[in-house]
Structure formats: structure tokens, C-alpha cells
Amino acid sequence: MWPRGGAAARVLAAVGRPRAPARACPRPPPPAAAPEPPRDHAVPNGGWSGAMRQQYQRLLAMAAGGAWARLPSYRSARLHLPPGCAPAPPDPAAVPAEAPATPGETRLFLRAIDGDGDGFEYAMFFNAAERRLICLFQPGPYLEGHPGLTHGGAIAAIIDGALGTCAVAVAGKVMTANLSIDYLAPVPLGAVLLVEGRAERLEGRKVFLSCHIRSADGDTLHARATGLFIRLDPTKQRAQEEDGGR
């Protein structure tokens, strides 16, 4: 029988009042992982042939003298532009719905193919004093035109990329105006080539360049080209960026 009155109070005092369960202290959230640095694709990987690696080491030794510099290469086109040339990230509200909202959703054309050795494998070295660029290039199997040979469009693309990089290094942000190519000898897939470009002269906003593509041993001239690039008008470029790129 349950005690009444003062007896009940004494019983409760003896056993104590029921306690609320203790609250667990909230744990602080784990620190955010630092973003991984972008991958530099202009270094040896599993798709590079022995001849490609040998030429790369030769060019690295040449760059050690100080006159030449190896240029890193990333999948984002923005990371390829020198300081001051890269536009600010676009305002997503000002970009059309069909356009990518962030730069991370785009890829530089020459770095668009996944798989080491499958597409454009290249590394560039630049000499500022001579306004000259050397691009070590190995075309992969996804660049095939005729069976076993590199497509002419792929050759044009690497020439445009090499000359464009040289022009950007010399004059700032530019666009291709003209590219004239003489194809002299077919390029086998997997061949190791040296694409040599030079800024010949600057006239106002115009940058005139020349290019030769040779086999790594120098015995075969595969193609020669000339290019005209136009340095963008800073005023017009700024207005386009403020208008959302339209």
C-alpha cells in the first residue's frame, strides 16, 4: 500500500526525484577538407612513350638554364591565362540558362579527352627573350584520321594551341584571326613531335607568328604554318564581361 501524507513525502525524499537524461554535448563539425589542387597535365603520365619522356627530360634540362620555362597545363582555360588576363567568374544570374553556370563545367579543348595517352599529350616550354615556344606533342588513338594516322584537324588544333599560348605570353589575351597550314608529311599516331612557334612581329593589336612541326629527331618536317592573332581590346572585353559575356 502506498504511504500517504508525510510518509509519502519522506519516501520521495529518500529515493530522490527522477532525473532527466543527460544531454550529449554536440560535437563540432569536422573541418572542411582543403580543395585538391588542379592536376597539371604537362608532366609525364602512364600514356607517355619512352621517346616522349626522353624528350621531356631534355627540355627540362634546357629549362634549368633559366632562359626557358615549362608551362603548366590544366583542364580549365582560365588557369592558362597569365595574371590580369583571366576575367572574373560570371554572375550565374546573368548567364543564359543553356550556358554552364560555373567555369568548372567547361574544359580546355586540348584537355577534353579523358584517359592518359588517348588524346592530346603535350608539354610546352616558353622563352620570353626570344618570344619562342616549343610544344612537345604525342597524338593518341582518339585523334585518328586515316587508319593509323593523326587527323589533320588535330594537327591544326595543336598548332593553334601552341601559337595561341605563345601570343598570350607575348601580348596578353588574344583570339585567332587566321591560321594557314601546309601539311607536308603524315603524322603516325603515337609519334613524338616538336611544335615550334615564334612571335615574329607585333603591329598594333596584331601578333604575327610562325610554326614548324618536326619529328623528335628533326629528320622529318611534318607541317609548317603561320598565324595571325588579335589582342583583345580591353575596353570592349570589359564591357562584354560586365554584360555577362554576351
BELFENRA-V765485 format. One record per backbone hydrogen bond with DSSP energy under -1.0 kcal/mol. NH is the residue of the N-H (numbers start at 0). CO is the residue of the C=O. If there is no record, write none. Layout:
{{NH & CO} {NH & CO}}
This chain:
{{6 & 3} {8 & 4} {9 & 5} {10 & 6} {11 & 7} {12 & 8} {13 & 9} {14 & 10} {15 & 11} {40 & 72} {47 & 44} {52 & 48} {53 & 49} {54 & 50} {55 & 51} {56 & 52} {57 & 53} {58 & 54} {59 & 55} {60 & 56} {61 & 57} {62 & 58} {63 & 59} {64 & 61} {65 & 62} {68 & 125} {70 & 123} {79 & 76} {84 & 81} {93 & 90} {98 & 95} {104 & 101} {105 & 102} {107 & 74} {110 & 107} {111 & 108} {117 & 114} {120 & 137} {122 & 135} {124 & 133} {125 & 68} {126 & 131} {131 & 126} {132 & 196} {133 & 124} {134 & 194} {135 & 122} {136 & 192} {137 & 120} {139 & 118} {141 & 117} {142 & 139} {144 & 148} {148 & 145} {149 & 186} {150 & 142} {154 & 150} {155 & 151} {156 & 152} {157 & 153} {158 & 154} {159 & 155} {160 & 156} {161 & 157} {162 & 158} {163 & 159} {164 & 160} {165 & 161} {166 & 162} {167 & 163} {168 & 164} {169 & 165} {170 & 166} {171 & 167} {174 & 229} {176 & 227} {177 & 227} {179 & 225} {181 & 223} {183 & 221} {184 & 221} {188 & 147} {189 & 138} {190 & 187} {192 & 136} {193 & 213} {194 & 134} {195 & 211} {196 & 132} {197 & 209} {198 & 130} {199 & 207} {200 & 207} {202 & 205} {205 & 202} {206 & 228} {207 & 200} {208 & 226} {209 & 197} {210 & 224} {211 & 195} {212 & 222} {213 & 193} {214 & 219} {215 & 191} {217 & 214} {221 & 212} {222 & 212} {223 & 181} {224 & 210} {225 & 179} {226 & 208} {227 & 177} {228 & 206} {229 & 174} {230 & 204} {231 & 172} {236 & 232} {237 & 233} {238 & 234} {239 & 235} {240 & 236} {241 & 237} {242 & 238} {243 & 240} {244 & 239}}
